[in-house]
Amino acid sequence: IYLGDEATYGDVARDAKARSAGPKSDNMVKDVDLTYVADKSRTRINLQALGRRLATNDPVVGAQANEVFASTEVLSAVGGVMDQFGLEKNNVAHTYALYWVVYWGLANKVYDAPSADAMQAVAVQAERGFANSADFAAMDNSQKQATAEELMALNAIMDASSEQAKSDPSLAAQLAKAALVGSRKSGLDLDKMNVTEDG
């Protein structure tokens, strides 16, 4: 199963992890707007573009994804999950935090949701990573929206896979292998990381 281009966000994750180990002074975070204003007319375009990319990697997964993306309500559902954790759905770093935790869970066969404190700690680390990413700083509003909505859509797919993996050891092993391969392309060993109350 295709789990998204983890390499695209690997620099953000590494930077956030490195910065979280040191003093968390305000001057470590640049004046970068992590949020975007959603344009509903672009949501359908973004989901269709993601569906096409997924289909390029795996036609079966692409077809399944397009069924999920047939309704933009899938993003509302993910937004509802973010609300439960105290995350902002219009904050790119927060959508990445949820994505990363679910991705980490697939890699480590951990399917229970972390505490709200743990999720918010990861979100703070993601904020630091994105705020110090030159690529992110150069994004305009539509690009931020596309990034966030892609992460939210991938979250929906991964969450569904997690539910299936709970009762299917073979699928769990397949997903863990795929997640580890994807993360290692960007230099991250998710099987050597933990999600704690500190991030």
Contacts in CASP RR format, 6 or more apart in sequence:
PFRMAT RR
TARGET T0000
AUTHOR 0000-0000-0000
METHOD contacts of the structure
MODEL  1
IYLGDEATYGDVARDAKARSAGPKSDNMVKDVDLTYVADKSRTRINLQAL
GRRLATNDPVVGAQANEVFASTEVLSAVGGVMDQFGLEKNNVAHTYALYW
VVYWGLANKVYDAPSADAMQAVAVQAERGFANSADFAAMDNSQKQATAEE
LMALNAIMDASSEQAKSDPSLAAQLAKAALVGSRKSGLDLDKMNVTEDG
1 58 0 8 1.000
1 61 0 8 1.000
1 161 0 8 1.000
1 174 0 8 1.000
1 175 0 8 1.000
1 178 0 8 1.000
2 54 0 8 1.000
2 57 0 8 1.000
2 58 0 8 1.000
2 61 0 8 1.000
2 62 0 8 1.000
2 178 0 8 1.000
3 103 0 8 1.000
3 106 0 8 1.000
3 154 0 8 1.000
3 158 0 8 1.000
3 175 0 8 1.000
3 178 0 8 1.000
3 179 0 8 1.000
3 182 0 8 1.000
4 154 0 8 1.000
6 103 0 8 1.000
6 182 0 8 1.000
6 183 0 8 1.000
6 185 0 8 1.000
6 186 0 8 1.000
6 188 0 8 1.000
7 182 0 8 1.000
7 185 0 8 1.000
7 186 0 8 1.000
9 96 0 8 1.000
9 99 0 8 1.000
9 100 0 8 1.000
9 186 0 8 1.000
10 183 0 8 1.000
10 186 0 8 1.000
10 187 0 8 1.000
10 188 0 8 1.000
11 133 0 8 1.000
11 135 0 8 1.000
11 186 0 8 1.000
12 96 0 8 1.000
12 126 0 8 1.000
12 129 0 8 1.000
12 130 0 8 1.000
12 133 0 8 1.000
12 136 0 8 1.000
13 100 0 8 1.000
13 126 0 8 1.000
13 129 0 8 1.000
13 186 0 8 1.000
13 188 0 8 1.000
14 186 0 8 1.000
14 187 0 8 1.000
14 188 0 8 1.000
15 128 0 8 1.000
15 129 0 8 1.000
15 132 0 8 1.000
15 133 0 8 1.000
16 125 0 8 1.000
16 126 0 8 1.000
16 127 0 8 1.000
16 128 0 8 1.000
16 129 0 8 1.000
17 125 0 8 1.000
17 193 0 8 1.000
19 28 0 8 1.000
19 125 0 8 1.000
19 128 0 8 1.000
19 129 0 8 1.000
19 132 0 8 1.000
20 124 0 8 1.000
20 125 0 8 1.000
20 128 0 8 1.000
20 198 0 8 1.000
20 199 0 8 1.000
24 124 0 8 1.000
24 128 0 8 1.000
28 128 0 8 1.000
28 132 0 8 1.000
29 127 0 8 1.000
29 128 0 8 1.000
29 131 0 8 1.000
29 132 0 8 1.000
30 131 0 8 1.000
30 132 0 8 1.000
30 137 0 8 1.000
32 130 0 8 1.000
32 131 0 8 1.000
32 136 0 8 1.000
32 137 0 8 1.000
34 91 0 8 1.000
34 92 0 8 1.000
34 93 0 8 1.000
34 94 0 8 1.000
34 127 0 8 1.000
34 130 0 8 1.000
34 131 0 8 1.000
35 88 0 8 1.000
35 90 0 8 1.000
35 91 0 8 1.000
35 92 0 8 1.000
35 144 0 8 1.000
36 90 0 8 1.000
36 92 0 8 1.000
36 141 0 8 1.000
36 144 0 8 1.000
36 145 0 8 1.000
36 148 0 8 1.000
37 90 0 8 1.000
37 141 0 8 1.000
37 145 0 8 1.000
38 90 0 8 1.000
38 145 0 8 1.000
39 141 0 8 1.000
39 142 0 8 1.000
39 145 0 8 1.000
40 72 0 8 1.000
42 142 0 8 1.000
42 145 0 8 1.000
42 146 0 8 1.000
43 72 0 8 1.000
43 75 0 8 1.000
43 145 0 8 1.000
43 149 0 8 1.000
44 72 0 8 1.000
46 145 0 8 1.000
46 146 0 8 1.000
46 149 0 8 1.000
46 150 0 8 1.000
46 153 0 8 1.000
47 69 0 8 1.000
47 72 0 8 1.000
47 74 0 8 1.000
47 75 0 8 1.000
47 149 0 8 1.000
47 153 0 8 1.000
48 69 0 8 1.000
49 146 0 8 1.000
50 65 0 8 1.000
50 69 0 8 1.000
50 149 0 8 1.000
50 150 0 8 1.000
50 153 0 8 1.000
50 154 0 8 1.000
51 62 0 8 1.000
51 65 0 8 1.000
51 66 0 8 1.000
51 69 0 8 1.000
54 61 0 8 1.000
54 62 0 8 1.000
54 65 0 8 1.000
55 61 0 8 1.000
55 62 0 8 1.000
55 63 0 8 1.000
55 65 0 8 1.000
55 66 0 8 1.000
64 157 0 8 1.000
65 153 0 8 1.000
65 157 0 8 1.000
68 74 0 8 1.000
68 153 0 8 1.000
68 156 0 8 1.000
68 157 0 8 1.000
68 160 0 8 1.000
69 153 0 8 1.000
74 152 0 8 1.000
74 153 0 8 1.000
74 156 0 8 1.000
75 89 0 8 1.000
75 149 0 8 1.000
75 152 0 8 1.000
75 153 0 8 1.000
75 156 0 8 1.000
77 156 0 8 1.000
78 89 0 8 1.000
78 98 0 8 1.000
78 152 0 8 1.000
78 153 0 8 1.000
78 155 0 8 1.000
78 156 0 8 1.000
78 159 0 8 1.000
79 89 0 8 1.000
79 152 0 8 1.000
80 89 0 8 1.000
81 98 0 8 1.000
81 155 0 8 1.000
81 159 0 8 1.000
82 88 0 8 1.000
82 89 0 8 1.000
82 94 0 8 1.000
82 95 0 8 1.000
82 98 0 8 1.000
83 89 0 8 1.000
84 116 0 8 1.000
85 98 0 8 1.000
85 116 0 8 1.000
85 119 0 8 1.000
85 120 0 8 1.000
85 123 0 8 1.000
86 116 0 8 1.000
86 119 0 8 1.000
86 120 0 8 1.000
87 94 0 8 1.000
87 95 0 8 1.000
87 97 0 8 1.000
87 98 0 8 1.000
87 119 0 8 1.000
87 120 0 8 1.000
87 123 0 8 1.000
88 94 0 8 1.000
89 95 0 8 1.000
89 148 0 8 1.000
89 152 0 8 1.000
90 148 0 8 1.000
91 123 0 8 1.000
91 127 0 8 1.000
91 148 0 8 1.000
92 130 0 8 1.000
92 136 0 8 1.000
92 144 0 8 1.000
92 147 0 8 1.000
92 148 0 8 1.000
92 151 0 8 1.000
93 123 0 8 1.000
93 126 0 8 1.000
93 127 0 8 1.000
93 129 0 8 1.000
93 130 0 8 1.000
93 131 0 8 1.000
94 123 0 8 1.000
94 126 0 8 1.000
94 127 0 8 1.000
95 147 0 8 1.000
95 148 0 8 1.000
95 151 0 8 1.000
95 152 0 8 1.000
95 155 0 8 1.000
96 126 0 8 1.000
96 130 0 8 1.000
96 151 0 8 1.000
97 119 0 8 1.000
97 122 0 8 1.000
97 123 0 8 1.000
97 125 0 8 1.000
97 126 0 8 1.000
98 119 0 8 1.000
98 151 0 8 1.000
98 152 0 8 1.000
98 155 0 8 1.000
99 151 0 8 1.000
99 152 0 8 1.000
99 154 0 8 1.000
99 155 0 8 1.000
99 158 0 8 1.000
100 122 0 8 1.000
100 126 0 8 1.000
101 114 0 8 1.000
101 118 0 8 1.000
101 119 0 8 1.000
101 122 0 8 1.000
101 195 0 8 1.000
102 155 0 8 1.000
102 158 0 8 1.000
102 159 0 8 1.000
102 162 0 8 1.000
103 158 0 8 1.000
103 179 0 8 1.000
103 183 0 8 1.000
103 190 0 8 1.000
104 110 0 8 1.000
104 179 0 8 1.000
104 190 0 8 1.000
104 193 0 8 1.000
104 195 0 8 1.000
105 111 0 8 1.000
105 162 0 8 1.000
105 179 0 8 1.000
105 190 0 8 1.000
105 195 0 8 1.000
106 158 0 8 1.000
106 161 0 8 1.000
106 162 0 8 1.000
106 165 0 8 1.000
106 175 0 8 1.000
106 176 0 8 1.000
106 178 0 8 1.000
106 179 0 8 1.000
107 176 0 8 1.000
107 179 0 8 1.000
107 180 0 8 1.000
107 183 0 8 1.000
107 190 0 8 1.000
107 191 0 8 1.000
108 176 0 8 1.000
108 190 0 8 1.000
108 191 0 8 1.000
109 165 0 8 1.000
109 172 0 8 1.000
109 176 0 8 1.000
110 195 0 8 1.000
111 162 0 8 1.000
111 163 0 8 1.000
111 165 0 8 1.000
111 166 0 8 1.000
113 119 0 8 1.000
114 122 0 8 1.000
114 195 0 8 1.000
115 197 0 8 1.000
117 197 0 8 1.000
118 195 0 8 1.000
118 196 0 8 1.000
118 197 0 8 1.000
118 199 0 8 1.000
121 196 0 8 1.000
121 197 0 8 1.000
121 198 0 8 1.000
121 199 0 8 1.000
122 195 0 8 1.000
122 199 0 8 1.000
124 199 0 8 1.000
125 199 0 8 1.000
130 136 0 8 1.000
139 147 0 8 1.000
161 171 0 8 1.000
161 175 0 8 1.000
162 175 0 8 1.000
164 171 0 8 1.000
165 171 0 8 1.000
165 172 0 8 1.000
165 175 0 8 1.000
166 172 0 8 1.000
179 190 0 8 1.000
180 189 0 8 1.000
180 190 0 8 1.000
180 191 0 8 1.000
183 189 0 8 1.000
183 190 0 8 1.000
END
